[in-house]
């Protein structure tokens, strides 16, 4: 609802006034509440037109005085406009404070968000992965689009961020942006970091996330069972490009490497482990967490297959890895040829290593967690929950003891 807003220039005669110029005052009224301040200009009362709020006459000093009052009035209208655009509560005191320069400049949400992202960009490769920056950029874009959609503004004062803003933003992500629940929660958590920056700096006094709870839904991860893994392994696809994708995918099924990790894998990261066998010793791109993985014979064969490949020699990498997008396109083709009724993506290789290759074959969850480079074993436990085959094998051992 638009606030009732008015400006008045007036004279206030001091007690015992007899003659001479007196101070011109400014009154700002918003919704019946008013504030007053001196303009630092004066005029002789006989030369003042109360109804116009201006001095009368054609002298040069009168024109200069009226021009100053016009400028002051225009500044007030501009302040009122800016408060409206930025969705800041319009009060007479707020206008006066901005006019007199007593109030610190407003902190704008998207400006703070963009500054945060600029700092992340400078630390990519050091403290952050490129994918982290990409997620924050996407989160900033979603936040900008939401503010334009709901508030019809290009930015918003951080003091307007409250519980309603957060819940409306979550609804916007799920409805307008068509984000799945967990994706929406991730964007909200990215946004929460910006709110925390505001709280830590004292720009916000109340945490708008106090009564908000993100509800992450458990998602069953897709992985290949042993039959599906074998069907890909024995298949020759006739096209070198498809066979290369197949080999790199299989290598990650045997090692648990994510796309970014196998893409940067160097021959120098294949080392001799504590058992005298070949291991991978590297750091995850996503988290910069160190990991070590003993290499299975099938994985070693694939490394040996590509050690003299032209692309690997030129790039000094272990495999000729193409873009993730192209990899996934070829994997869909591979799944169709092998009659695998699953949406095959490259990351399924990591899930397959965690389930079919390791946990299902008795490797402890602690060892799997360490090889995957998980910083929290709870992440690895998600895989164990979906392994009905492993549960069946464990219970079979128990049955044999009771039979």
C-alpha positions, 0 to 999 in steps of 0.5 A, a space after each residue: 500500500 502506497 504511503 501518504 507523503 507530503 513536503 512543506 517548507 515553512 517559517 517558525 518565528 522565534 519567541 520575542 521576534 521583532 524583525 529580520 530574516 528567520 530560518 526556513 524549516 522543512 516538514 516531511 509527513 508520511 501517513 500522518 507522522 511528521 518530522 522537521 528539520 532546518 534547511 540552513 536558509 533564512 528569509 524575511 517573513 514579509 518576502 515569504 509566500 506560505 501557500 507556495 512555500 517559497 520566497 517572493 520577488 525577482 531579485 537574484 538572491 530570491 531566485 537562488 534561494 528558491 532554486 535551493 528549496 527546489 533542489 531539496 524537494 527533488 532530493 526528497 522525492 528521489 529518496 522516497 522513490 529509492 525507498 519504494 524501489 528497494 522495498 524499504 519501509 517508508 517513514 518520515 524519519 527514514 527520509 529525513 535520515 537519508 536527506 541529512 546523511 545520518 544513516 549508513 547506506 543501505 546494504 543490498 542483498 544482491 550486491 553482497 551476494 555478487 561480492 561473495 561470488 567474486 571472492 570465491 572466483 579468486 580462490 578457485 583452485 585454492 580453497 574452492 572448486 570451479 563447480 562451487 563457483 558455478 553453483 553460487 552463480 546459479 544461486 545468485 541468478 535464481 535469487 535475482 529472478 525471484 526478487 524481480 518476480 516477487 518485488 518487481 525490483 532489481 535488488 532488495 535491502 537485507 533488512 527485508 529478508 525474513 522468514 516469509 522471504 525464505 519460504 516464498 523463495 523456496 516455493 518459487 524454486 520448486 514451482 517456477 524454476 521446477 527444482 526438485 526438493 533437494 536442489 531447492 534446499 541446496 540453493 536455499 543453503 547457498 543463500 543462507 551463507 549470504 545471510 550468515 555473512 550479514 549476521 556476522 558483520 552486524 548488518 542483520 540483527 535477527 536471523 531469518 533462518 531461525 524457524 526455517 528447517 530445510 527438509 532434504 528427502 532421501 534419494 535412492 542412488 542409481 547404480 549398476 548391478 554385477 550383471 549390468 556391469 559385466 554386459 558393458 565390460 564384454 561389449 565391443 561397440 565398434 566405434 573408438 569414441 564409444 569404446 573410449 567412453 566405455 573404458 573410462 566409465 568402467 575404470 571409474 566403476 572399479 575405482 570410484 573416481 568422479 568425472 573431475 577426478 579422472 579427468 585430471 588423473 596423472 600417471 604420477 598419481 599412480 603410486 606403490 601402496 603400503 602393500 606393494 601394489 599399485 594405488 591411486 594417490 590424489 585429492 578430490 577436485 570437489 572437496 580437496 580431500 586426499 584419498 588413496 585407492 588400491 587398483 583392481 586388476 581390471 583398472 590396471 589393465 585399462 591404465 596400461 591400455 591408454 598409456 601410449 594413446 596420443 591424447 594422453 601423451 599430449 595432455 600428460 593425463 592417464 585417460 583421454 577424457 572428453 566433456 562430461 556432457 558428451 560422456 553422458 550422451 555416449 553412456 545413454 547410447 551404451 545403456 540402450 545397446 546393452 539393454 540396461 533400463 536405467 538413465 546412465 550418467 557418468 556419476 553412476 560409476 562412482 555409485 557402482 563402485 560404492 555398492 556393487 564393487 565394494 560393499 556388496 563384496 564385503 569391503 567395510 564401509 569405513 574403507 569405502 568411505 576413505 577410498 571415496 574421499 568422503 569427509 563424513 561416513 554418513 554420506 557413505 552410509 546412504 549406499 549401504 541402505 540400498 544394498 538389499 543384495 548385501 543384506 541377503 548375503 549377510 542373512 544367509 550366513 546367519 541362517 547357516 548358523 541357525 540351521 
